[in-house]
Amino acid sequence: MSDPTSHIWRLCLDQANGMIEAAHRLNETQRWPHIVYHLGLLALEEVGKASMVAAKSVPNALSDGDWFDRWFDSHRRKLQWAVWSPLTRLDPADFEQARQFAERAHRMRLDSLYVDTNADLADPPPHQKVLQDDADQVLVLAQSRLEHELQSKETALEVDELTTWFLDTVADQDRSRTLLSPSFLRQFEALGAKPRDWAAWARTEMARLDAEAEEFLKAELARPAVASEAAKPKWRANAPVYTPSHSLRPKILARWNDHIEPVQFLWTGKKDTLTLQVSLSDNRPLQDLAGRLISLSKLAIACISIGSLGYFWFQRPGFQQKMFKEVRDLEHNRPMDLVTSETFWDDGRAVALTDAHIDNALRCMMAYAPLPEAEAEPIFAPYFNGLAMIAKSDTFYRFDDLARHEFVRSLAGALRHYGGWSGRSDEFEACLHRCFAPFMPEWQHREKVFQSLKTLGDPSDTPLVNLRTAKHMADLYLVHTASQTWKNILDKRPAD
């Protein structure tokens, strides 16, 4: 090691030694095992850091590796390095054992270091989460690894290009998943558990897989578009979808699936969760894949949210989360079932998804899927924004008014496209009455509902009611226009 590197190496080990000495003295009292445990882990981190500094200094070996920056800033990685000794062993079993130790140790450290303000009353305090045996074992390990690192200074390190590749690979989350996959570990056993032979095979195999992936990508990018009539299924993607507003049943979801083959709503066995499965054909290039998947998925979710006057989204809504784990009546020593925040729905209970909801959603899908992007964007971009803001709203921060504004924008976009609204604000309310009259005939009813679209809404309503009403108004009008559009399409079909 060069003089500057040797100096840093020595400082790390001196720091580790000081922590170990302090831990030994404190351990004599056996009063604070969690503090001893923390000091032992800090010492191990310094030992791991010293070992990495030494490895980094080896000429023509690891100086260009990416592993150093990735490992050096991670508490868990430094702990793992301290007990792994990767410069002399590339054994994947050793790596996995060291990783598990580092994960457990760091988790116990966090559990015992800080007071959790959200902890249950029955949870033990932090200082009771580390036993004396835990503290003793970590302290012995830190002492042992310090002595090993001090002795290894004069030892020639077995460091070469293969070691560099291995360290870069295990530092990369995605590539390490392949490296430590069952098929790779089976090959380790087939090679007689010889670490360096296995690492050399793994490097060659991963290079082959990378080359195959690159060739596949090139071929896909160069593949000409297939004529629509000759297209066949090629891509499939799944996404979870959650609903707090409706209770799902497989028979009802099947009604949608019978009509919309590319987008399926799959039953998961849970009444509030479905799997959205999108299948795409090979008549479009790979460059369009992500955009097509996202567009179809969002349109399907918008259609079922519109058709059911409910809420479906790709994330479990934040408003379902509770601020308090428990509210307890101290006088009677019993928990209270206390609602601490409003929910987006009237009573927080889901209603059954029905055939009528699915039929509305199907008509929306048929009517709006063919819209050119320029025509669909003013209607559905704000609608998606509103759904996303509802998902983000929770007890701690509310997006109600912003979400309400987005649904009003969606309705306004639909009125311009389908209702003949000129875009002038002084003509908006008259257009609303004219467009809603076919399915909401009473003027007084319309006038009361329209209050939710105004800046303050009805003073007697809560913001959540205004948001819900604004969304329902957009839903109702979009269901109405979809029904009219679909009726016009059917009327234009030639008679048999």
N, C-alpha and C positions, 0 to 999 in steps of 0.2 A: 504493500500500500504506500502511496505517496505520503509525504509528511502532513499535508492538510487533512487528507482522508484518515490517516492514522490518528490524528488529533481528535477528529470527530468521533471515530470509533471508540477511542479511550474515554472521551467525555460521556458517551452513551452508557458504557459499562460502569463508569464511576457513579453515574446517576442511578443506575440499577442497583449497584452495591449499596449506596446510601439508603435507598428505599428498603432493601432487604434487611439492613441493620436496624432501621427504625421499626420495621414490621416485627423482627425478632424481639426487640425490647418491649413493644406493645403487647406481643403475644404472650409474654410471661405473665401478664395480669389475667389473660383469658376473659377479659371483660368486653372487648370490642372486636370480635372475630370478623365482622364485616369490614372494618377499617383495615385490618391485617390483609384481608382478601383483596381489597382495592390496591393496597400498596404492592402486594405480590403480582397482581396483573399489570400494574404500571411498570414494575421491574421487568416483567416478561416482555412488555412492549419495547422497552429500551434495549433489551437484549436482541429482540427481533430486528429493531432498527439498526443496531450495530452490525448485525450479520448482513443486512441488506446493503449497508454502506460499504462493507468489505467486498461483497459480491459485485457491486457496481464499479469498483475500482479495478477489477481484473481486466488487463489489456485485451482488446480484440475479442471480448467474450460477450459481456452483457451491457456494454456501454451504450449501445444503440437500442436496447430493448425497451418496449413500452411498459413492461411490468413494473418498473421502479415507481413511476408516478402513480400508477393505479394502486399499488400496495402500500406505498409510503404514507398516504393520507387516510388510511383505514385502520381503525383500532383493531377490528377483527383480523385483518390481513397480517398486521404486525404480530398479533398473538399466534396466528397460524404459522407464520414463518419461524417464530421462536422455537416451536416444538416440532417442526417438520423436517428441518435439515435438508432442504431440497437440492443443495449443491452436490450432495453425494448420493442421494436416493431420489429416483424419479418414480418410485412405486406409487401407483394410483391409490392403493389401499392406505398407505401412509398419509397421502394427501387428504383423503376423505376423513380419516380419523382426526387429523389435525384440524380440518375444517369444522367438524362437529364439536371438538373441544372448544375452539374459538367461539363458535356460535353460542354454546351453552354458557361459557364463562362470561361473555359479554352480556348475555341476557340476564344472568344472575347479578352482574355488576349493576346494570341499570335498575333492576328491581330493588336492589338493596342500597342504592346510592341516593335516590331522591324520594321524597314523600309524594305519593300520587294523590292529588287533590280530589280525584274522582273515585278513589278506592272505596270498596264496600266496608261497612263498619266492622264486618267480621274478619277482614283481611289483617294479617299480622303486620306490625310496623316494620319499616325497612331493616332495622338492625337485627330483627329476628329471622330474616330470610337467608342468612348465611350461618351455617353450623361451624363449630370449632374444627371439625374434620375437614370441611371445605377450605378453611383458612390454612390449616396445616399442610394440606396437599399442595395448594398453590404455592405456598412459601417454599416447600421442599423442591418443587419443580423449578421455581425461579432460581434458587440457589444452584441447582444442578445445571440448568442451561447457561447460567453465568459462567460457571467453571468450565463448561464445555467450550464456550465461545472464547474464553481467555486462552485455553489450550490450543484452539484451532488457528490462532494467529500465525503460527509458524508452519502450519500444515498446508501443503500444496492443494489448492482447491481444484476439484475435477469439474472445470467449467469450460464449455465449448459451445459451438453453434447449436447443437442439439438441446443443451440445457436452456439456452436463450429462447429457442422456439417453444420449449415446454412451458417456460415461465410466462411468456407472452400469451400462450394459448389458455392456460388455466386462469390468467388474469382477465380474460374476456368471457363475460357471462354466457353468451350464446355459444361460443366455440368450446368452452369447457364442458357445456352440456353434452356436446357430441363426443368430446374426448373421454368423458366418464360415463358414456352410455353403455347399456348392457352388452351390445355387440363388440364394443372396443374392449371392455373388461374381460369378455370371454376370450378374446385374442391374447390378452395378457396371460391368462392361464394356459392357453394353447402353446405359447412360446416359452413355457416353463417358468413363468413368473420372473423373467429376467428384465428388469426395468428399462435398461438402455436399449435392448433389442426391441422391446415393445414400443418405446418412445420413437425409435427410428421408423418402425412399421406405421405407427399412428401418424407421423408427419407425412409419410408417403401416401397413406390412405386419405388423409384429409386434403392433401393437394389434389388427389384424383377426384374427390367429391367436389372440391372447389372448381376444378376444370369442367366437370360435368354440368355443374350449376351455371357456369359462365356460358358454356355452349348452348345449354337449354335456353338461357335468357336471350342470347344472340339469335337463335332460331325463332323464338317467339316474336322478337322484335322485327325480324325480317319476314315473318310469315304473312303472305297476302291474305286479304280479307276473303272469307268464304261467302259465296252467294247465299242469301237468306234461305232459299228453298233447300239448300244442301247442308245447312248448319246442323250441328249436333252438340249436345251438352259437353262442356269442357271444364267449367269452373264451378265450385260450390263453396259457399261460406256460411257460417253459422254465427249468430249473435244472440245473447240473452236479451229479453225484453220484459220489463216489469210493469205491472199496473196496480195501483192502489184503489182504482175506481170500480173495477169489475172482477167478478168471480168467473174463472174460465172453466169450460168443460170440453172434452175432446170432440164430442159430436158437433158442437157449434163451430169449433175451429175447422173441422173437416168440411163444413159448408164453404168456407173461404177456399180451402185447398182444392176443392173440386173444380173451382173456376179459374184460379190464378196459379198455373203450374210453375212459373219461374220463381214465385215468392210464396213460400209455405209457412204457415203458423203451426209449429209442432208442439204437441202436448208434452209437458215435462213431468206430469204428476203433481204439480203444484198449482193451486188455483190462482196465484197471483203472478206466475211466471210462464212465459212461453219461449220457445226457441224460434227465432226468425231465420229461415234458411233460404238463401238466394242462389239460384242456379243460372249460369250464363252460358251461352253457346259460343262457338268458335268463329262466329262471323264478324267479330270485331278484334282489333289488335290488342296486344297486351297493355299498351300504354293507356288504353281506356278502361282497364279492368277496375282499378280502385274507384275511379269516378262513377262507373256504372253500378258497382256494388253499393256505394254510399247513396247514390241518387235513388235507386230502387228501394233500398231499405228505408230511407227517410220518407219516401212517398207512401210506402205501405203503412208505416207507423202513423203518418199524418192522416191517412184515410180511415184507419180504424179508430183513431182518436176523434176524428170528425164524425164518423158514422155512429159512434156510440155516445157522443157528447161526453166522452170520458178522457182518461189520461193514460197513455202508453209511452214508455221511453226506454232508452238503452241503459239507463242507470237507475238503481233504486233511489227513489226521491229522498232528498235530504229532510223533508218535513216529516218523514216517518221516524226519524231519529228522536230520541229523548234526551233532554238536557240532564235530567237527574236519574240515576240508577234506582233510587228509592226515595220516597217521601214517607217519613215515619211519624205516627202519632205517639209522642213520648208518654203521654198520660196513660194510654192503654197498651203501649208497647206493641203496636201492630202497623204494618205498612198500609199506606193509603193509595187507592187507585185514583190518582189526581191527574187531570189533564193540565199540562203546563203550557200548552200552546194550541192555537187553532190548527186544524188540518185544512187541506185544500177542499175537502168534500164536506158536505153538511154535517154528517154525523160520524164520519170516519169509517163507515161500513161500506164494503163493496156490494154492488148489485150484480145480478147474473147477466152475463153477456148473452144476448138473444139472437135468434135468426134475423130479426128486423135490424139489429145493429150491424150484423154482417152484410145484409143486403144493402144497407146504406153505404157501408165501406166499399163494397164491390162496385156500386154505381160511381162512387168517387174515383176509384182506381180506373175504371173504364173511361170516365169523362176527362180526368186530369192527366193521366199518363201521356196522352198524345200531344199535350200542350208544348209548343216550342219554349225553350228555356227563357227567352225574353218575356214571354207572356206569363209563364208560371212564376218567375222570380218575385214580382211584386206581391203575389198572394202567399206563396209558400215559404219564402225566406223569412219574413217576420213571424209566420206561424211556427216554424221550427225554432226560431229564437225564443218565442213564448214558451214552448214546451221545455226547452233547455233551461230557461230561467226558473221555471217551476221546479225542475229537478234540483237546481242549486239552492233554492230557498230552504232554510231550515230555522230552527228555533233561535239560532244565534244571529242570522242575518237574513233579511227578507228582500226578495225581488218582486213583490206583488205588483207594485205600481208600474215597474218597467215591463213586466210580463203582460199586464193589462194593456199597456200602450202598444206592444207588439201585436196583440190580437186585434186591436182596433185598426192598426196598419194593415193587417191581413184582410180584414173585412173591407177596408177602403179600397185595397187593390182589387178585390173581387167585385166590388160595386163599379169600379171604373171599367173592368173588363166585361162584366156580364149585365150590369144594371144601368149603364148609360150615364154614370155620374161624370160630370165635366171636370171634376177636380177642384171646383170652387167651394170654399168652406161654407158660403152662405146658401149653397144648394144641397149640402150634404144631408141635412135632416129631412128635407122633402124627398130626396132620393131614398132614404131609409124607409120612410112610410110607404112609398110606392112599391119598393122591392119586397118588403116584408108583409104587405097586405094579403097576398095570396095564401099565406099559411099562418098569419097572425092577424085576423080580420078586425079585431076591436082596437079602435084608435087609442083608447085610454090604456089598454094593455101595452101597446107598442110604446106609447109615450113614457110609461113607467120604466119599461125595460131599457129604453134608450138613455135614461139618466146615467147608466153605468158607463156610457161612452164619453161623457163629458168630463171635464178636468177634475172636478171634485166628486162627481157621482152623486148619488143620493146620500145626504148627510146621515140618514138613519142606517145606511148599510156600512158594513165593515169593508176594508180594502179587499179582503178575500172574497166577499160576495161580489164586489165590483169586478174583480179579476175573473171569477167563475162565470159571471153573467156575460162579460165581454167575450170570453172564449166560446160560450154557448151560442152567442149571437153569430160569431164567425162560423161556428159549426153548422148552425141551422141554415144559414144562407148558402153555404157551400154544399150541404146536402140537397137543398132545394134546386140549386143550379145544376148539380150533377144529375138529379132526377130528370130535370127538364132537358138537359143535353142528351141523356140516354134515351128519353122518350122521342126526341127529334130524330135520333139515329134509327130507332126502330121504325118510326113512321115513314122514313125514306127508303126502307128496304122494300124491294119489289115483292108483291104478293105471290104466293106459290101458285 
